[in-house]
Amino acid sequence: MNLIKFRLQYLITSKTIKELSSWQKSMFNGMNVYAEQSLQMLKTSTKNNEFLLLGYWIDTHAPMKKNQDILEDIMKECKDFPMVLDYLYSLSGRFALFCRFGENVYGVSDAGGFRPIFYSFQNEEVNLTSNIYLLKYVFDLKEKQEKYLFEHSDFYKWSPTFGWCPGYTFFQNVDSVIANHYLDIKNKKTYRFFPCKDLHEVKSNEDIDKKIDKIIEILKNSIFSITSRENVSFSLTAGYDSRVILSIAKEYADQMYFWISYYSEKHADYYLPKKLLSDFGLKRHPIKYSRKKYRKYRKFYFENTPMAHNMWCKNHCSMIDNYPDNYTIIRGAASEVLKCEQFQTGEHPKDVNIDFVSKLPNFYYLNYSGDEVKSIMKDYLKNMQDLCIRYGYKTLDFLQWEAGNSCGQWQAQSQLESDFICDVFVPLSNREVWDLFLSIPYEYRIRKNNFEVYQRIINKTWPEMLNYPFNPPHKYSKLEIKTRYYIEAIKFKLKKMFNK
């Protein structure tokens, strides 16, 4: 495999960047657009308007349409930016869209924010990118003190993953556009545009069934569209999320390259997919963690992506030369929004404030954060809570969507780190799909009731999949489990002792 630095990334700047001379180049609003050769880039314009697409999108109601078709439809049908935002409601994909209407210029990404838009207005200059490290070509990029404090906190030593509040970055004069927000480049501000209408919860079993049928239709259309455009792979695990997507994709399964990265054959994510795929005559390609490749490519990995994770580095580097070139991964990510992950009892708190959120496992980092981060999170929660009350949503659902694990910035970071290997498609990253799920009462979506809505989807699409357990126990011995725990505990104490 030919390793390409900053694969699938883009940079929009007023400056000429000699180091990116081999990339695709275009102009937008008088600025230079650099897109790495693997990234799909399209531009169209009229006398007064410009539209720039970076990435790909899918019209779930017209799955035969390609990127160019959708872009031309937007140009013809949307007379202003609010109309563009309405158009994006039913689109899936992983994209950043930049629009100019007269003197007004905007940027917005896909529903999950998985094609990031990082922005800087340092020295009154506009710089937009999907990867913060590309800004090193434009100005002297400096880290905030907050990054050092976070990396040396007990939270990070025990759980070495980057969690941060929506819109925030660990770099000076650099911010990010949160999912469901857009960037007004002229006014140098971001604004929330979703939710913007009432969510109507259904009650009857018949109405719930109609919602489920609509969800299946949309997801099936999106999978048809991506498989007709790209070579695709699928990483099947032992859990619900990938299984429900695979069941919907049943008729396209023979076109997919099935794989899984693993550490041990005793892990459920190894032995259960092996059994399931074998029973259905689907070939699987296991990729075992390689310490040799991890050591060989670690330097490249951490120089390629800011805030990279060591745990993901191990998996992604093991894929080098074991994963086929130019295959887009279909992932069952982003489902925690739909499963009431942050309030499994179904009892949503009346007041979601920072004290409450900092006690949630995915947001413990707030206890180790400085005043700037806490202030940003407080404002975010206050604004989000007011909107949710107005439109009938749950604040914790949106917190999970925009900042939680498997969604929002966390999932966007995961995809950013894997870009040097492949692009990613998350079928569930679609506002219309999430609205349909969230309109189904929580008792059908929580773990306590075995995620009944997922069970019903699978029963309608590939019922034989229900014959296999979900998340069965790993096959490690008690001694192996205890040994692993003590090893991690010793690592934590050593990190704390040496403050590394």
C-alpha positions as CSV (number, residue, x, y, z in Angstrom):
1,M,0.0,0.0,0.0
2,N,1.3,3.4,-0.9
3,L,0.9,5.6,2.2
4,I,-0.3,9.1,1.3
5,K,0.0,11.8,3.9
6,F,-3.2,13.8,4.4
7,R,-5.2,11.4,2.2
8,L,-8.8,12.6,1.6
9,Q,-8.2,16.0,3.2
10,Y,-8.8,19.5,1.9
11,L,-7.6,23.1,2.7
12,I,-9.2,26.3,1.6
13,T,-7.0,29.4,2.0
14,S,-6.0,32.7,0.4
15,K,-2.4,31.6,0.3
16,T,-0.6,29.6,-2.4
17,I,0.7,26.3,-0.8
18,K,3.6,24.9,-2.7
19,E,3.7,21.8,-0.6
20,L,0.2,20.9,-2.0
21,S,1.0,21.5,-5.6
22,S,0.3,17.8,-6.5
23,W,-3.2,18.0,-5.1
24,Q,-6.4,18.9,-7.0
25,K,-6.8,22.7,-7.1
26,S,-9.8,25.0,-7.7
27,M,-11.0,28.4,-6.6
28,F,-13.9,29.3,-4.4
29,N,-14.9,32.8,-3.4
30,G,-11.4,34.0,-4.5
31,M,-9.7,31.5,-2.3
32,N,-7.5,28.5,-3.3
33,V,-9.0,25.1,-2.8
34,Y,-6.6,22.2,-2.3
35,A,-8.1,18.7,-2.3
36,E,-6.0,15.5,-2.0
37,Q,-6.4,13.4,-5.1
38,S,-8.5,10.7,-3.4
39,L,-11.1,13.2,-2.2
40,Q,-14.0,13.8,-4.5
41,M,-14.3,17.5,-5.4
42,L,-17.0,19.2,-7.4
43,K,-17.8,22.8,-8.1
44,T,-20.6,24.6,-9.9
45,S,-21.5,28.2,-10.2
46,T,-23.8,30.9,-11.6
47,K,-23.3,34.6,-12.0
48,N,-23.9,35.3,-8.3
49,N,-23.6,31.9,-6.6
50,E,-21.0,29.3,-6.1
51,F,-21.2,25.7,-4.7
52,L,-18.2,23.5,-3.7
53,L,-18.6,19.9,-2.6
54,L,-15.8,18.1,-0.9
55,G,-16.6,14.4,-0.3
56,Y,-19.7,12.5,-1.4
57,W,-23.5,12.6,-0.6
58,I,-26.4,10.4,-1.2
59,D,-30.0,11.3,-2.0
60,T,-31.9,8.6,-0.1
61,H,-35.1,9.3,-2.0
62,A,-33.4,9.2,-5.4
63,P,-30.5,6.8,-4.9
64,M,-29.6,6.6,-8.5
65,K,-28.4,10.3,-8.4
66,K,-24.7,10.9,-8.3
67,N,-22.8,13.7,-6.6
68,Q,-23.0,16.0,-9.7
69,D,-26.8,15.4,-10.1
70,I,-27.4,16.4,-6.5
71,L,-25.2,19.5,-6.7
72,E,-26.9,20.6,-9.9
73,D,-30.3,20.1,-8.2
74,I,-29.3,22.3,-5.3
75,M,-28.0,25.0,-7.6
76,K,-31.3,25.0,-9.5
77,E,-33.8,24.6,-6.6
78,C,-32.2,26.6,-3.8
79,K,-32.5,30.3,-4.0
80,D,-30.8,31.0,-0.7
81,F,-28.9,29.2,2.0
82,P,-31.9,28.2,4.2
83,M,-33.2,26.3,1.2
84,V,-29.9,24.5,1.0
85,L,-30.2,23.5,4.6
86,D,-33.7,22.1,4.1
87,Y,-32.4,20.2,1.1
88,L,-29.7,18.5,3.2
89,Y,-32.2,17.1,5.6
90,S,-32.6,13.8,3.8
91,L,-29.1,13.5,2.5
92,S,-26.6,10.8,3.7
93,G,-22.9,10.7,3.0
94,R,-19.7,12.3,4.3
95,F,-19.2,15.7,2.9
96,A,-18.4,19.4,3.4
97,L,-20.4,21.8,1.3
98,F,-19.4,25.5,0.8
99,C,-21.9,27.9,-0.7
100,R,-21.7,31.5,-1.8
101,F,-24.9,33.5,-2.3
102,G,-23.8,37.0,-3.4
103,E,-21.5,38.3,-0.7
104,N,-22.6,35.7,1.9
105,V,-20.5,32.6,2.2
106,Y,-21.3,29.5,4.3
107,G,-19.9,26.1,5.2
108,V,-21.8,23.0,6.4
109,S,-21.1,19.3,6.7
110,D,-23.0,16.0,6.8
111,A,-25.5,15.1,9.5
112,G,-22.8,13.6,11.8
113,G,-20.2,16.2,11.0
114,F,-18.0,13.3,9.8
115,R,-16.3,15.4,7.1
116,P,-15.0,18.1,9.5
117,I,-14.8,21.8,8.9
118,F,-12.1,23.3,11.1
119,Y,-11.8,27.1,10.7
120,S,-9.4,29.9,11.6
121,F,-9.7,33.6,11.2
122,Q,-6.2,34.4,12.5
123,N,-4.8,37.7,11.2
124,E,-8.2,38.4,9.6
125,E,-7.6,35.6,7.0
126,V,-10.1,32.8,6.3
127,N,-8.7,29.3,6.5
128,L,-10.8,26.2,6.3
129,T,-9.7,22.5,6.5
130,S,-10.6,19.0,7.4
131,N,-7.3,18.4,9.1
132,I,-5.8,20.9,11.5
133,Y,-2.3,19.9,10.7
134,L,-2.7,21.4,7.2
135,L,-2.9,24.8,8.8
136,K,0.8,24.4,9.5
137,Y,1.3,25.3,5.9
138,V,-0.5,28.6,6.4
139,F,0.6,29.9,9.8
140,D,2.5,28.9,13.0
141,L,0.1,26.4,14.5
142,K,0.3,26.4,18.3
143,E,-1.3,24.1,20.9
144,K,-3.2,25.4,23.8
145,Q,-2.1,24.8,27.4
146,E,-5.4,22.9,27.8
147,K,-4.0,20.0,25.6
148,Y,-1.0,19.5,27.9
149,L,-3.2,19.6,31.0
150,F,-5.6,17.1,29.5
151,E,-3.0,14.7,28.4
152,H,-1.5,14.7,31.9
153,S,-4.8,14.2,33.7
154,D,-5.8,11.1,35.5
155,F,-8.7,10.8,33.1
156,Y,-6.5,10.6,30.1
157,K,-4.0,8.2,31.7
158,W,-6.7,5.7,32.5
159,S,-8.8,6.3,29.3
160,P,-6.4,7.7,26.7
161,T,-9.1,9.1,24.3
162,F,-9.7,12.6,23.3
163,G,-13.0,13.9,24.5
164,W,-13.8,17.6,24.1
165,C,-16.7,19.9,24.1
166,P,-18.5,20.7,20.8
167,G,-16.8,23.2,18.6
168,Y,-13.6,23.3,20.7
169,T,-10.1,22.3,19.6
170,F,-6.8,22.1,21.5
171,F,-5.1,24.6,19.0
172,Q,-4.9,28.4,19.3
173,N,-7.3,30.3,17.0
174,V,-8.8,27.1,15.6
175,D,-12.4,26.0,16.1
176,S,-14.6,23.4,14.5
177,V,-18.2,23.5,13.1
178,I,-20.5,21.3,15.2
179,A,-22.8,18.9,13.6
180,N,-26.2,20.5,12.9
181,H,-24.5,23.9,12.7
182,Y,-23.2,26.0,9.8
183,L,-20.4,28.5,9.5
184,D,-21.2,32.0,8.4
185,I,-17.8,32.9,6.9
186,K,-18.6,36.6,6.3
187,N,-19.7,37.1,9.9
188,K,-17.1,34.6,11.4
189,K,-19.7,32.8,13.5
190,T,-21.4,29.5,13.6
191,Y,-25.2,29.0,14.0
192,R,-27.4,26.0,14.8
193,F,-30.0,25.2,12.1
194,F,-31.3,21.9,13.4
195,P,-33.6,21.0,15.1
196,C,-36.0,23.5,13.6
197,K,-39.4,21.8,13.8
198,D,-41.5,19.8,16.2
199,L,-40.8,16.1,16.7
200,H,-44.0,14.1,17.0
201,E,-43.7,10.9,19.0
202,V,-45.9,8.1,17.7
203,K,-47.8,5.8,20.1
204,S,-49.6,3.0,18.4
205,N,-47.9,-0.2,17.3
206,E,-49.2,0.4,13.7
207,D,-47.6,3.9,13.6
208,I,-44.3,2.5,15.0
209,D,-44.3,-0.1,12.3
210,K,-44.8,2.5,9.6
211,K,-41.8,4.4,11.0
212,I,-39.7,1.3,11.0
213,D,-40.7,0.5,7.4
214,K,-39.6,4.1,6.4
215,I,-36.3,3.7,8.2
216,I,-35.6,0.4,6.3
217,E,-36.5,2.0,3.0
218,I,-34.2,5.0,3.5
219,L,-31.3,2.9,4.8
220,K,-31.7,0.4,2.0
221,N,-31.7,3.1,-0.6
222,S,-28.5,4.6,0.8
223,I,-26.7,1.2,0.8
224,F,-27.9,0.6,-2.8
225,S,-26.5,4.0,-3.8
226,I,-23.0,3.5,-2.2
227,T,-22.6,0.0,-3.5
228,S,-23.5,1.2,-7.0
229,R,-20.8,3.9,-6.8
230,E,-17.9,2.4,-4.8
231,N,-16.2,-0.8,-3.8
232,V,-17.4,-1.3,-0.3
233,S,-16.3,-3.3,2.8
234,F,-18.1,-4.1,6.0
235,S,-16.7,-4.6,9.5
236,L,-19.1,-6.9,11.3
237,T,-19.0,-7.1,15.1
238,A,-20.9,-9.1,17.7
239,G,-23.2,-6.1,18.5
240,Y,-26.5,-4.8,17.4
241,D,-25.3,-1.8,15.3
242,S,-23.5,-3.6,12.5
243,R,-26.0,-6.5,12.5
244,V,-29.0,-4.2,11.9
245,I,-27.2,-2.5,9.0
246,L,-26.1,-5.8,7.5
247,S,-29.6,-7.2,7.7
248,I,-30.9,-4.2,5.7
249,A,-28.0,-4.7,3.2
250,K,-28.9,-8.4,2.7
251,E,-29.3,-8.2,-1.0
252,Y,-26.0,-6.4,-1.5
253,A,-24.0,-8.6,0.9
254,D,-22.4,-10.6,-1.8
255,Q,-20.8,-7.4,-3.1
256,M,-19.1,-6.6,0.2
257,Y,-15.6,-7.3,1.5
258,F,-16.1,-8.5,5.1
259,W,-13.3,-8.0,7.5
260,I,-12.6,-7.5,11.2
261,S,-9.5,-6.3,13.0
262,Y,-8.9,-8.3,16.2
263,Y,-6.4,-9.0,19.0
264,S,-7.6,-12.4,20.1
265,E,-9.7,-15.2,18.6
266,K,-11.4,-15.4,22.0
267,H,-13.0,-12.0,21.6
268,A,-16.7,-12.1,20.7
269,D,-16.1,-9.6,17.8
270,Y,-13.9,-12.4,16.3
271,Y,-15.6,-15.7,16.9
272,L,-19.3,-14.6,16.4
273,P,-18.9,-12.9,13.0
274,K,-16.8,-15.8,11.9
275,K,-19.6,-18.2,12.7
276,L,-22.4,-16.0,11.3
277,L,-20.7,-15.2,8.0
278,S,-19.6,-18.7,7.5
279,D,-23.1,-20.0,7.9
280,F,-24.4,-17.6,5.3
281,G,-21.6,-18.4,2.8
282,L,-20.0,-15.0,3.1
283,K,-16.2,-14.8,3.0
284,R,-14.4,-13.0,5.8
285,H,-11.0,-11.4,6.0
286,P,-9.7,-11.2,9.6
287,I,-6.9,-8.7,10.2
288,K,-4.9,-9.4,13.3
289,Y,-3.2,-6.6,15.3
290,S,0.4,-6.4,14.3
291,R,2.9,-5.0,16.8
292,K,5.5,-4.9,14.0
293,K,3.4,-2.6,11.8
294,Y,2.3,-0.5,14.7
295,R,6.0,0.2,15.5
296,K,6.9,0.8,11.9
297,Y,4.1,3.2,11.0
298,R,3.3,4.9,14.3
299,K,5.4,8.0,13.5
300,F,3.6,8.5,10.2
301,Y,0.2,8.0,11.9
302,F,0.8,10.6,14.6
303,E,2.2,13.1,12.1
304,N,-0.8,12.6,9.8
305,T,-3.6,13.4,12.2
306,P,-3.8,15.8,15.2
307,M,-5.0,14.3,18.5
308,A,-4.5,10.8,17.2
309,H,-5.3,7.9,19.5
310,N,-2.8,5.1,20.2
311,M,-5.6,2.5,20.5
312,W,-6.8,3.3,17.0
313,C,-3.3,3.6,15.6
314,K,-2.8,-0.1,16.5
315,N,-5.8,-1.2,14.5
316,H,-5.4,1.1,11.5
317,C,-1.7,0.4,11.1
318,S,-2.4,-3.3,11.1
319,M,-4.7,-2.8,8.1
320,I,-1.7,-1.6,5.9
321,D,-1.2,-4.1,3.1
322,N,-4.1,-6.2,4.5
323,Y,-7.0,-4.0,3.4
324,P,-7.8,-3.5,-0.3
325,D,-7.1,-0.2,-1.9
326,N,-10.0,2.2,-2.5
327,Y,-12.7,0.3,-0.6
328,T,-15.2,2.5,1.4
329,I,-16.0,1.0,4.8
330,I,-19.7,0.8,5.8
331,R,-19.9,1.2,9.6
332,G,-22.8,0.7,12.0
333,A,-21.7,3.8,14.0
334,A,-23.7,6.6,15.3
335,S,-26.5,4.4,16.8
336,E,-26.0,5.5,20.4
337,V,-28.2,8.5,19.6
338,L,-31.0,6.2,18.8
339,K,-30.6,3.9,21.8
340,C,-31.0,6.5,24.6
341,E,-27.4,5.8,25.5
342,Q,-27.1,8.6,28.1
343,F,-30.4,7.8,29.9
344,Q,-31.0,4.0,29.7
345,T,-33.8,4.2,32.3
346,G,-35.7,6.3,29.9
347,E,-36.1,9.0,32.5
348,H,-34.6,12.1,31.1
349,P,-33.4,14.7,33.7
350,K,-35.3,17.9,33.8
351,D,-32.2,20.0,33.9
352,V,-29.1,18.9,31.9
353,N,-26.4,21.1,33.3
354,I,-22.6,20.7,33.4
355,D,-22.6,19.2,36.8
356,F,-24.9,16.4,35.6
357,V,-23.0,15.9,32.3
358,S,-19.6,15.7,33.9
359,K,-20.8,12.6,35.7
360,L,-21.6,10.8,32.5
361,P,-18.8,8.3,31.5
362,N,-18.1,9.9,28.1
363,F,-17.8,13.4,29.6
364,Y,-15.7,12.8,32.7
365,Y,-13.1,14.9,31.0
366,L,-15.0,18.0,32.1
367,N,-13.8,17.4,35.6
368,Y,-10.2,17.9,34.4
369,S,-11.0,20.8,32.0
370,G,-10.2,24.5,32.4
371,D,-12.6,27.4,32.6
372,E,-12.7,27.9,28.8
373,V,-14.0,24.4,28.1
374,K,-16.5,24.5,30.9
375,S,-17.8,27.9,29.7
376,I,-18.3,26.6,26.2
377,M,-20.1,23.5,27.4
378,K,-22.4,25.5,29.7
379,D,-23.4,27.7,26.8
380,Y,-23.9,24.7,24.5
381,L,-26.1,22.9,27.0
382,K,-28.2,25.9,27.8
383,N,-28.9,26.6,24.1
384,M,-29.5,23.0,23.3
385,Q,-31.9,22.4,26.2
386,D,-34.0,25.5,25.3
387,L,-34.3,24.2,21.7
388,C,-35.1,20.6,22.8
389,I,-37.9,21.8,25.1
390,R,-39.3,23.9,22.3
391,Y,-39.3,21.2,19.6
392,G,-39.9,18.0,21.8
393,Y,-36.4,16.4,21.6
394,K,-34.2,15.2,24.4
395,T,-31.1,17.2,25.2
396,L,-29.0,14.1,26.0
397,D,-29.8,12.7,22.5
398,F,-28.3,15.7,20.9
399,L,-25.4,15.7,23.3
400,Q,-24.7,12.1,22.2
401,W,-25.2,13.0,18.5
402,E,-22.9,16.0,18.5
403,A,-20.3,15.1,21.1
404,G,-20.7,11.6,22.4
405,N,-18.9,8.4,21.7
406,S,-19.5,6.8,18.3
407,C,-21.1,10.0,17.1
408,G,-20.2,13.7,16.6
409,Q,-16.6,14.9,17.0
410,W,-15.5,11.6,18.5
411,Q,-16.6,9.5,15.5
412,A,-15.3,12.2,13.1
413,Q,-11.9,11.9,14.8
414,S,-12.0,8.1,14.3
415,Q,-12.7,8.5,10.6
416,L,-10.1,11.2,10.2
417,E,-7.5,8.9,11.6
418,S,-8.5,6.1,9.2
419,D,-8.5,8.3,6.1
420,F,-5.0,7.2,5.1
421,I,-6.5,3.7,4.6
422,C,-10.1,4.3,3.4
423,D,-13.1,6.5,3.3
424,V,-16.1,5.7,5.5
425,F,-19.9,5.6,5.1
426,V,-22.3,5.6,8.1
427,P,-25.8,4.9,6.9
428,L,-27.3,6.1,10.1
429,S,-25.8,9.6,9.7
430,N,-29.0,11.1,8.3
431,R,-31.2,13.7,10.0
432,E,-34.4,12.2,8.5
433,V,-33.5,8.7,9.8
434,W,-32.6,10.1,13.3
435,D,-36.0,11.9,13.4
436,L,-37.8,8.7,12.5
437,F,-36.0,6.8,15.2
438,L,-36.4,9.5,17.8
439,S,-40.2,9.7,17.1
440,I,-40.4,6.1,18.4
441,P,-41.0,6.0,22.2
442,Y,-37.8,5.3,24.2
443,E,-39.0,2.0,25.7
444,Y,-38.6,0.5,22.2
445,R,-35.1,1.7,21.9
446,I,-33.4,1.0,25.2
447,R,-31.0,-1.8,26.3
448,K,-33.3,-3.0,29.0
449,N,-35.9,-4.0,26.4
450,N,-33.2,-5.5,24.1
451,F,-33.4,-2.7,21.6
452,E,-36.8,-3.9,20.4
453,V,-36.8,-1.5,17.4
454,Y,-33.6,-3.1,16.2
455,Q,-35.0,-6.6,16.7
456,R,-38.1,-5.6,14.6
457,I,-35.9,-4.2,11.8
458,I,-33.9,-7.4,11.6
459,N,-37.0,-9.5,11.7
460,K,-38.4,-7.6,8.7
461,T,-35.2,-7.7,6.7
462,W,-33.1,-10.8,7.6
463,P,-34.8,-12.7,10.4
464,E,-32.3,-15.5,10.5
465,M,-29.8,-13.0,11.9
466,L,-31.8,-13.1,15.2
467,N,-30.7,-16.8,15.7
468,Y,-27.3,-15.5,16.7
469,P,-26.7,-13.9,20.1
470,F,-25.8,-10.2,20.5
471,N,-22.6,-9.3,22.4
472,P,-22.0,-12.8,23.9
473,P,-19.3,-13.1,26.5
474,H,-15.7,-13.3,25.4
475,K,-14.0,-16.7,25.9
476,Y,-11.2,-15.4,28.1
477,S,-10.5,-17.4,31.3
478,K,-10.9,-15.7,34.6
479,L,-7.2,-15.7,35.0
480,E,-6.7,-13.9,31.7
481,I,-9.3,-11.3,32.6
482,K,-7.7,-10.7,36.0
483,T,-4.2,-10.5,34.5
484,R,-5.4,-8.0,31.9
485,Y,-7.0,-5.8,34.6
486,Y,-3.8,-5.8,36.7
487,I,-1.6,-5.0,33.7
488,E,-3.8,-2.0,32.9
489,A,-3.8,-0.9,36.5
490,I,0.0,-1.1,36.7
491,K,0.2,0.9,33.4
492,F,-2.0,3.6,34.9
493,K,0.1,3.8,38.1
494,L,3.3,4.1,36.1
495,K,1.9,6.8,33.9
496,K,0.8,8.7,37.0
497,M,4.1,8.2,38.7
498,F,6.2,9.4,35.8
499,N,3.5,11.9,34.6
500,K,3.8,10.7,31.0
